[in-house]
Amino acid sequence: MKKLRQEAQEKALLETFQQKIDREEKIEPKDWMPEAYRQNLIRQISQHAHSEVIGEQPEGNWITRAPSLRRKAVLLAKVQDEAGHGLYLYSSAETLGISRAEMIEALQTGKAKYASIFNYPTQTWGDIGAIGWLVDGAAICNQVSLQRTSYGPYSRAMIRICKEESFHQRQGYQIMLALANGSEAQRQMAQDSLNRFYWPSLMMFGPHDAESAHSARSMQWKIKRETNDSLRQKFIDQTVQQIEFLGLEHPDKAIKWNDERGHYDSGEIDWEEFYNVINGNGHCNRQRIQHHVNAHEEGAWVRDAQNAHAEKVKQRQQHAVA
């Protein structure tokens, strides 16, 4: 009898929860939520945070090699923004009852994923332009809709992140525009970077909807507002004219406008490469994680000092009250 009552209560709570989401009301940290909803959010938000933090690496190593002081300053500001995005997102995830330390451990041990695109090396300055234009452009396609995600802290964090990512995309496209209108060597550099980063950028949206393990539930709970394939199509459509304006060749030789669909048809992604990279066998997987581990260990003294100071402040407050 007790079990039946618990099941009835659980069912009622689930119905109320779904009705709130259907009314476009935000779920807040102290609200009741299904455990599966909480875990789905932790997975998505922490993966997003990890991507922002790991994403600093391929760009960070170009700060000292940028071709002018202005370029160095702009790239430095961008990398600083990415660190801030990671902070917002980790803080959002912590409202779900998981600690920063747990999330970092999951990243460093391979239990948690991050965007596969960041396991590709940045070989030239053109790659920095391609990352800003294509990678951040793909991120914006996905993140604009996340401003309306059902979880309040995540939704609010995305508002500022999207504003800054829009700046990053323009910065990257401006680099590509300068290269495309430069010398023949610069133009070739831009084309090479486009060729290497275009397909991995499409992979950022994840597998096809039918093959995505979390997509259906995330859509039902409005954690995600658009499917992987619809977001990828939006990115493909907007990128065609951008490539044409640059005067570069499109990497997808199968790209063709389809009047009936009102979208571009495109070639198939190399999904074998995608799964190979996310399973840890990309060009830079081990390097990216090892660099993160090293930086985390070298910064241990800062965290220790911060904790020691917080403990002293707490003791002083307790002594003052006594």
C-alpha positions as CSV (number, residue, x, y, z in Angstrom):
1,M,0.0,0.0,0.0
2,K,2.8,2.4,0.9
3,K,4.5,1.7,-2.4
4,L,1.3,2.4,-4.3
5,R,0.9,5.8,-2.5
6,Q,4.5,6.7,-3.3
7,E,4.0,5.8,-7.0
8,A,0.8,7.9,-7.1
9,Q,2.7,10.9,-5.5
10,E,5.5,10.5,-7.9
11,K,3.1,10.4,-10.8
12,A,1.4,13.6,-9.6
13,L,4.7,15.4,-9.2
14,L,5.7,14.4,-12.7
15,E,2.5,15.7,-14.1
16,T,2.8,19.0,-12.3
17,F,6.4,19.3,-13.4
18,Q,5.6,18.7,-17.1
19,Q,2.7,21.1,-16.9
20,K,5.0,23.8,-15.6
21,I,7.4,23.2,-18.4
22,D,4.6,23.2,-21.0
23,R,3.5,26.6,-19.6
24,E,7.0,27.9,-20.4
25,E,7.8,28.4,-16.7
26,K,11.3,28.0,-15.5
27,I,12.4,25.3,-13.2
28,E,14.5,26.7,-10.4
29,P,17.1,24.9,-8.1
30,K,14.7,24.5,-5.1
31,D,11.8,23.2,-7.3
32,W,11.0,19.5,-7.4
33,M,12.4,17.8,-10.4
34,P,12.8,14.2,-11.6
35,E,16.2,12.7,-11.0
36,A,16.5,12.0,-14.7
37,Y,16.0,15.7,-15.5
38,R,18.7,16.7,-13.0
39,Q,21.2,14.1,-14.3
40,N,20.4,15.1,-17.9
41,L,21.1,18.8,-17.0
42,I,24.3,18.0,-15.2
43,R,25.5,16.0,-18.2
44,Q,24.7,18.8,-20.7
45,I,25.8,21.8,-18.6
46,S,29.0,20.2,-17.4
47,Q,29.9,19.1,-20.9
48,H,29.2,22.6,-22.1
49,A,31.4,24.0,-19.3
50,H,34.2,21.6,-20.1
51,S,34.1,22.6,-23.8
52,E,34.5,26.2,-22.9
53,V,37.5,25.5,-20.7
54,I,39.2,23.0,-23.0
55,G,38.4,25.3,-25.9
56,E,40.9,27.9,-24.4
57,Q,43.8,25.6,-25.3
58,P,43.8,25.6,-29.1
59,E,43.5,29.4,-29.2
60,G,45.6,30.2,-26.1
61,N,48.8,28.9,-27.7
62,W,48.4,31.5,-30.5
63,I,48.2,34.6,-28.2
64,T,52.0,35.2,-28.4
65,R,52.1,34.3,-32.1
66,A,49.2,36.5,-33.3
67,P,50.4,38.7,-36.2
68,S,49.9,42.1,-34.5
69,L,49.6,43.6,-31.0
70,R,45.9,44.3,-31.8
71,R,45.3,40.7,-32.8
72,K,47.1,39.5,-29.6
73,A,44.8,41.8,-27.4
74,V,41.6,40.7,-29.1
75,L,42.5,37.0,-28.9
76,L,43.5,37.4,-25.2
77,A,40.1,39.0,-24.5
78,K,38.4,36.1,-26.3
79,V,40.2,33.4,-24.4
80,Q,39.4,35.3,-21.2
81,D,35.7,35.3,-22.2
82,E,35.8,31.5,-22.6
83,A,37.1,31.1,-19.1
84,G,34.2,33.2,-17.9
85,H,31.7,31.1,-19.8
86,G,33.1,28.0,-18.1
87,L,32.7,29.7,-14.7
88,Y,29.0,30.7,-15.4
89,L,28.2,27.1,-16.5
90,Y,30.0,25.3,-13.7
91,S,28.1,27.6,-11.3
92,S,24.8,26.8,-13.0
93,A,25.6,23.0,-12.7
94,E,26.5,23.4,-9.0
95,T,22.9,24.5,-8.3
96,L,21.9,20.9,-9.2
97,G,23.8,19.5,-6.3
98,I,27.1,18.5,-8.0
99,S,30.4,20.1,-6.9
100,R,33.0,21.7,-9.1
101,A,35.5,19.1,-8.0
102,E,33.3,16.2,-9.0
103,M,32.8,17.8,-12.5
104,I,36.5,18.4,-13.0
105,E,37.3,14.8,-11.9
106,A,34.8,13.5,-14.4
107,L,36.5,15.5,-17.1
108,Q,40.0,14.5,-16.2
109,T,39.2,10.8,-15.9
110,G,37.3,10.7,-19.2
111,K,33.8,10.1,-17.7
112,A,32.6,13.4,-19.0
113,K,32.8,14.6,-22.6
114,Y,33.5,18.0,-24.2
115,A,33.0,19.2,-27.8
116,S,35.0,17.0,-30.2
117,I,36.1,20.1,-32.2
118,F,38.7,21.0,-29.6
119,N,40.7,17.9,-30.2
120,Y,41.9,19.2,-33.5
121,P,45.2,21.2,-33.6
122,T,45.5,24.8,-34.6
123,Q,48.3,24.7,-37.2
124,T,48.1,28.2,-38.6
125,W,46.7,31.7,-37.8
126,G,43.9,30.9,-40.3
127,D,42.7,28.2,-37.9
128,I,42.1,30.9,-35.3
129,G,39.8,32.6,-37.8
130,A,38.1,29.4,-38.7
131,I,37.5,28.6,-35.0
132,G,36.0,32.0,-34.3
133,W,33.8,31.9,-37.5
134,L,32.8,28.3,-37.8
135,V,33.1,26.8,-34.3
136,D,31.7,29.8,-32.4
137,G,29.1,30.1,-35.2
138,A,28.0,26.5,-34.7
139,A,27.9,27.2,-31.0
140,I,25.7,30.2,-31.4
141,C,23.2,28.2,-33.5
142,N,22.8,25.8,-30.6
143,Q,23.1,28.3,-27.8
144,V,20.6,30.9,-28.9
145,S,17.8,28.4,-28.3
146,L,19.3,27.5,-25.0
147,Q,18.4,31.0,-23.7
148,R,14.9,29.5,-23.5
149,T,15.9,26.3,-21.9
150,S,13.6,25.2,-19.1
151,Y,16.2,25.3,-16.3
152,G,16.4,28.9,-15.0
153,P,20.1,29.2,-14.0
154,Y,21.2,27.6,-17.3
155,S,18.9,29.9,-19.3
156,R,20.1,33.1,-17.6
157,A,23.8,32.1,-18.0
158,M,23.2,31.6,-21.8
159,I,22.0,35.2,-22.3
160,R,25.4,36.7,-21.6
161,I,27.3,33.8,-23.2
162,C,25.5,34.3,-26.5
163,K,26.2,38.0,-26.6
164,E,29.9,37.3,-26.2
165,E,30.0,34.4,-28.6
166,S,28.5,36.7,-31.3
167,F,31.5,38.9,-30.9
168,H,33.8,35.9,-31.2
169,Q,32.1,34.8,-34.4
170,R,32.6,38.3,-35.9
171,Q,36.2,38.4,-34.8
172,G,36.9,35.0,-36.5
173,Y,35.1,36.0,-39.7
174,Q,37.1,39.3,-39.8
175,I,40.3,37.3,-39.7
176,M,39.1,35.0,-42.5
177,L,38.1,38.1,-44.5
178,A,41.5,39.7,-44.1
179,L,43.2,36.5,-45.2
180,A,40.8,35.8,-48.1
181,N,41.6,39.4,-49.5
182,G,45.3,39.2,-48.8
183,S,48.2,37.6,-50.7
184,E,47.8,34.3,-52.5
185,A,49.6,32.5,-49.6
186,Q,47.1,34.1,-47.1
187,R,44.2,33.1,-49.3
188,Q,45.5,29.5,-49.4
189,M,45.8,29.6,-45.7
190,A,42.2,30.6,-45.3
191,Q,41.0,27.9,-47.7
192,D,43.1,25.3,-45.9
193,S,41.6,26.2,-42.5
194,L,38.1,26.2,-43.9
195,N,38.7,22.8,-45.4
196,R,39.9,21.3,-42.1
197,F,37.4,22.9,-39.7
198,Y,34.2,22.8,-41.7
199,W,33.3,19.2,-41.2
200,P,34.3,19.0,-37.6
201,S,32.1,22.0,-37.0
202,L,29.1,20.1,-38.4
203,M,30.0,17.3,-36.0
204,M,29.6,19.7,-33.0
205,F,25.8,19.3,-33.3
206,G,26.1,15.7,-32.3
207,P,24.8,12.5,-34.0
208,H,21.6,12.4,-36.1
209,D,18.4,12.7,-34.0
210,A,17.5,9.0,-34.5
211,E,20.9,8.0,-33.0
212,S,21.0,10.5,-30.1
213,A,20.6,8.9,-26.7
214,H,19.3,12.0,-25.0
215,S,17.6,14.1,-27.6
216,A,14.0,12.9,-27.2
217,R,13.9,13.4,-23.5
218,S,15.7,16.7,-23.6
219,M,13.1,18.0,-26.1
220,Q,10.2,16.8,-24.0
221,W,11.6,18.6,-21.0
222,K,12.6,21.6,-23.1
223,I,16.2,21.4,-22.0
224,K,16.9,21.5,-25.7
225,R,14.6,23.5,-27.9
226,E,15.7,22.3,-31.3
227,T,17.0,18.9,-32.6
228,N,20.6,18.2,-33.6
229,D,19.7,17.9,-37.3
230,S,17.6,21.1,-37.4
231,L,20.4,23.1,-35.8
232,R,23.0,21.6,-38.1
233,Q,20.8,22.4,-41.2
234,K,20.5,26.0,-40.0
235,F,24.3,26.3,-39.7
236,I,24.8,24.8,-43.2
237,D,22.3,27.2,-44.7
238,Q,23.9,30.3,-43.2
239,T,27.4,29.3,-43.9
240,V,27.0,28.9,-47.7
241,Q,26.6,32.6,-48.4
242,Q,29.4,33.4,-45.9
243,I,31.8,31.2,-47.9
244,E,30.7,32.8,-51.1
245,F,31.3,36.3,-49.8
246,L,34.8,35.2,-48.8
247,G,35.4,34.0,-52.3
248,L,36.5,30.6,-51.1
249,E,35.6,27.1,-52.3
250,H,33.0,25.2,-50.3
251,P,34.5,22.1,-48.7
252,D,31.3,20.1,-49.3
253,K,31.2,19.4,-53.1
254,A,27.7,18.0,-52.7
255,I,26.2,21.2,-51.4
256,K,23.1,22.2,-53.5
257,W,20.0,24.3,-52.9
258,N,16.8,22.3,-52.7
259,D,13.7,24.4,-53.7
260,E,11.3,21.8,-52.4
261,R,12.9,21.7,-48.9
262,G,13.9,25.3,-48.8
263,H,17.3,24.3,-47.5
264,Y,20.7,23.2,-48.9
265,D,21.3,19.5,-49.4
266,S,24.7,18.5,-48.2
267,G,27.2,15.6,-48.2
268,E,27.3,13.0,-45.4
269,I,29.5,13.6,-42.4
270,D,32.3,11.1,-41.6
271,W,30.6,9.7,-38.5
272,E,33.5,7.2,-38.0
273,E,35.8,10.1,-37.5
274,F,33.3,11.7,-35.1
275,Y,33.0,8.7,-32.8
276,N,36.7,8.0,-33.0
277,V,37.4,11.5,-31.7
278,I,34.8,11.5,-28.9
279,N,36.1,8.2,-27.8
280,G,39.5,9.6,-27.1
281,N,41.4,9.0,-30.3
282,G,41.5,12.4,-31.9
283,H,44.7,14.3,-32.7
284,C,44.9,16.1,-29.4
285,N,42.6,14.3,-26.9
286,R,45.4,13.2,-24.5
287,Q,47.3,16.4,-24.9
288,R,44.2,18.5,-24.0
289,I,43.4,16.5,-20.9
290,Q,47.0,16.3,-19.7
291,H,47.4,20.0,-20.0
292,H,44.2,20.5,-18.0
293,V,45.5,18.1,-15.3
294,N,48.9,19.9,-15.1
295,A,47.3,23.3,-14.8
296,H,44.9,22.0,-12.2
297,E,47.7,20.5,-10.1
298,E,49.9,23.6,-10.4
299,G,47.0,25.8,-9.2
300,A,46.3,23.6,-6.1
301,W,48.2,26.1,-3.9
302,V,45.8,28.9,-4.9
303,R,42.7,26.8,-3.9
304,D,44.4,25.7,-0.7
305,A,45.2,29.4,0.2
306,Q,41.6,30.4,-0.6
307,N,40.2,27.6,1.6
308,A,42.6,28.5,4.4
309,H,41.5,32.2,4.2
310,A,37.8,31.2,4.2
311,E,38.4,29.0,7.3
312,K,40.1,31.9,9.1
313,V,37.3,34.3,8.3
314,K,34.8,31.8,9.6
315,Q,36.7,31.3,12.8
316,R,36.9,35.1,13.3
317,Q,33.2,35.4,12.8
318,Q,32.5,32.6,15.3
319,H,34.8,34.2,17.8
320,A,33.1,37.6,17.4
321,V,29.7,36.0,18.0
322,A,31.0,34.2,21.1
